[in-house]
Amino acid sequence: MEEARAVRPEELGQTLALVNKVFRTGVDQDMSTDYPLVFAPNNLDNLRVVSEGGRIFSHAAMARRELREHGCALPVSLICAVATDPERRRRGAASRIMEDAVEAMAARGDAFGLLWTGPARDFYRRLGWEVVGSNGWAYLVDPQLAGRFEQPLPVRPIQVETDLERIIEIHEDQPRRLTRTPAEYRTLAGLPKSEVWVAEEKGRVEGYLVVARAYNKSGVTEWGGTSRALSSLLARVLPEPAGERMQVFVPLPDNPMTELLTGRGCHTRIPMEVADGCGLKMVRILSLANLLRRLAPCLTSRLAGCAGRVSLSVQETGEHVDLRWDGDNVEVGSDRCTSREDSAQELSLRQAARLVFGPDKPSQILDLSREAARGLDRAFPFGFHIWMLDYV
Ligand SMILES: CC(C)(COP(=O)(O)OP(=O)(O)OC[C@H]1O[C@@H](n2cnc3c(N)ncnc32)[C@H](O)[C@@H]1OP(=O)(O)O)[C@@H](O)C(=O)NCCC(=O)NCCS
């Protein structure tokens, strides 16, 4: 078996045949059109494969994005389409690719790696990945409730050429999102089995909603705009297809869609992780110090007015991190040490992921001094939301 490497342009067809065999057998969809930003010609370096005798039999893709949340800008890589040919499994190929991906993400300074999985949670846990706090709620909305949503604004399908700029403006007003180029917005607006609707007032788009009925994405995968616009959009899309409850995805923190749904009597909700097409959200910390430095704007505001210090030592990597907070200042010191400093609190990569991203409070994970627990429980967890439209 060869080392993991980037796919060559002439091998793209073979790679897609592998991932379609593993993920799309019996499904009338194709991985290259379901995830056009992942399998794009400019992303070939991020499609990692293992082959033998010229035949590719294992694959994992990375898609690099920037996450904006709580005033922080975090470069992250989303991992997608991890697959080994069924006849060549349990020979270490996928593990080898995942280790190669972790090295690549660390080398380019990503804050963390992110993926969603159902069946392969334990495969990833062996490699230092951990399930973290929830991504949001899926409200399950009965089509019969459509009549409860007023429709003050006219609703129509998107006209990409004229509407896209305004949709970008609305989305970029959101406090939490992945950044996208205009070309990426355009591609996501045209995903298969997915429609974008807009609501207008006096010729100006006041809101939009994306509704998907695909194997990998089902329900209202993104929305934005005023409450009047969202109400009009829901009234238009809810009644079809008859009889089925529609998943409407929302972030955990307060937001206008949750307010609108609960205000109209829609209270049935499940964590996104157990909704159709979602999966568990897993994170791999690459460098704890790099991550904490990138979280500094959020940590500084959450720790304002208090002082403390904690030393952490990551078991698998030997990374030593010293986090100090004092008034308006947060400092992250670090080094790689071979011998453990006595005062440092040891933790595994998986514990580090839960410490930062939850769902628990840090004091439920580590045996901390009172001062450290007080500070860390205030600073974490750092919850974040990825819109379903961006899922890979
Ligand atoms: C998950 C998958 C990619 C693993 O590929 P692979 O090349 O066989 O992986 P490795 O040989 O590196 O496996 C390493 C270890 O993980 C374990 N493992 C593999 N798949 C696992 C799973 N689904 N759950 C738990 N452990 C798993 C293996 O048992 C192996 O350990 P062992 O040989 O000591 O028992 C492969 O099983 C696959 O293609 N599955 C279907 C697609 C899928 O679910 N992908 C993940 C979607 S997010």
The ligand as an SDF file (V2000), in Angstrom:
LIG
                    3D

 48 50  0  0  0  0  0  0  0  0999 V2000
  -14.9590    3.7900    7.9870 C   0  0  0  0  0  0  0  0  0  0  0  0
  -14.0270    3.2840    6.8820 C   0  0  0  0  0  0  0  0  0  0  0  0
  -13.6470    4.4500    5.9960 C   0  0  0  0  0  0  0  0  0  0  0  0
  -12.7780    2.6760    7.5050 C   0  0  0  0  0  0  0  0  0  0  0  0
  -11.9030    2.3110    6.4480 O   0  0  0  0  0  0  0  0  0  0  0  0
  -10.7020    1.2690    6.6630 P   0  0  0  0  0  0  0  0  0  0  0  0
   -9.7130    1.4980    5.5760 O   0  0  0  0  0  0  0  0  0  0  0  0
  -11.2550   -0.0830    6.8330 O   0  0  0  0  0  0  0  0  0  0  0  0
  -10.1340    1.7790    8.0490 O   0  0  0  0  0  0  0  0  0  0  0  0
   -8.8730    1.2420    8.8210 P   0  0  0  0  0  0  0  0  0  0  0  0
   -8.4040   -0.0630    8.2650 O   0  0  0  0  0  0  0  0  0  0  0  0
   -7.8840    2.3300    8.8860 O   0  0  0  0  0  0  0  0  0  0  0  0
   -9.6010    0.9940   10.2150 O   0  0  0  0  0  0  0  0  0  0  0  0
   -8.9650    1.1810   11.3770 C   0  0  0  0  0  0  0  0  0  0  0  0
   -9.8200    0.6310   12.4850 C   0  0  0  0  0  0  0  0  0  0  0  0
  -11.0720    1.2710   12.6050 O   0  0  0  0  0  0  0  0  0  0  0  0
  -12.0850    0.2980   12.8030 C   0  0  0  0  0  0  0  0  0  0  0  0
  -13.2600    0.7040   12.0880 N   0  0  0  0  0  0  0  0  0  0  0  0
  -13.4470    0.7700   10.7770 C   0  0  0  0  0  0  0  0  0  0  0  0
  -14.6880    1.1780   10.5130 N   0  0  0  0  0  0  0  0  0  0  0  0
  -15.2780    1.4010   11.7000 C   0  0  0  0  0  0  0  0  0  0  0  0
  -16.5620    1.8220   12.0740 C   0  0  0  0  0  0  0  0  0  0  0  0
  -17.5050    2.0970   11.1700 N   0  0  0  0  0  0  0  0  0  0  0  0
  -16.8360    1.9410   13.3950 N   0  0  0  0  0  0  0  0  0  0  0  0
  -15.9050    1.6250   14.3190 C   0  0  0  0  0  0  0  0  0  0  0  0
  -14.6680    1.2010   14.0080 N   0  0  0  0  0  0  0  0  0  0  0  0
  -14.3700    1.0890   12.7050 C   0  0  0  0  0  0  0  0  0  0  0  0
  -11.5920   -0.9670   12.1800 C   0  0  0  0  0  0  0  0  0  0  0  0
  -12.1860   -2.0230   12.8800 O   0  0  0  0  0  0  0  0  0  0  0  0
  -10.1100   -0.8650   12.3300 C   0  0  0  0  0  0  0  0  0  0  0  0
   -9.6890   -1.4480   13.5370 O   0  0  0  0  0  0  0  0  0  0  0  0
   -9.2850   -2.9920   13.6690 P   0  0  0  0  0  0  0  0  0  0  0  0
   -8.8340   -3.4440   12.3320 O   0  0  0  0  0  0  0  0  0  0  0  0
   -8.2350   -2.9800   14.7180 O   0  0  0  0  0  0  0  0  0  0  0  0
  -10.5460   -3.6380   14.1000 O   0  0  0  0  0  0  0  0  0  0  0  0
  -14.7140    2.1870    6.0410 C   0  0  0  0  0  0  0  0  0  0  0  0
  -15.2080    1.2040    6.9320 O   0  0  0  0  0  0  0  0  0  0  0  0
  -15.8330    2.6750    5.1620 C   0  0  0  0  0  0  0  0  0  0  0  0
  -15.6140    3.0520    3.9980 O   0  0  0  0  0  0  0  0  0  0  0  0
  -17.0580    2.6600    5.6790 N   0  0  0  0  0  0  0  0  0  0  0  0
  -18.2510    3.1100    4.9320 C   0  0  0  0  0  0  0  0  0  0  0  0
  -18.2570    4.6000    4.7400 C   0  0  0  0  0  0  0  0  0  0  0  0
  -18.2650    5.3560    6.0410 C   0  0  0  0  0  0  0  0  0  0  0  0
  -19.0220    5.0590    6.9570 O   0  0  0  0  0  0  0  0  0  0  0  0
  -17.4150    6.3980    6.1030 N   0  0  0  0  0  0  0  0  0  0  0  0
  -17.3690    7.3210    7.1870 C   0  0  0  0  0  0  0  0  0  0  0  0
  -18.4300    8.3150    6.9340 C   0  0  0  0  0  0  0  0  0  0  0  0
  -18.2140    9.7820    7.8440 S   0  0  0  0  0  0  0  0  0  0  0  0
  1  2  1  0
  2  3  1  0
  2  4  1  0
  2 36  1  0
  4  5  1  0
  5  6  1  0
  6  7  2  0
  6  8  1  0
  6  9  1  0
  9 10  1  0
 10 11  2  0
 10 12  1  0
 10 13  1  0
 13 14  1  0
 14 15  1  0
 15 16  1  0
 15 30  1  0
 16 17  1  0
 17 18  1  0
 17 28  1  0
 18 19  1  0
 18 27  1  0
 19 20  2  0
 20 21  1  0
 21 22  1  0
 21 27  2  0
 22 23  1  0
 22 24  2  0
 24 25  1  0
 25 26  2  0
 26 27  1  0
 28 29  1  0
 28 30  1  0
 30 31  1  0
 31 32  1  0
 32 33  2  0
 32 34  1  0
 32 35  1  0
 36 37  1  0
 36 38  1  0
 38 39  2  0
 38 40  1  0
 40 41  1  0
 41 42  1  0
 42 43  1  0
 43 44  2  0
 43 45  1  0
 45 46  1  0
 46 47  1  0
 47 48  1  0
M  END
$$$$
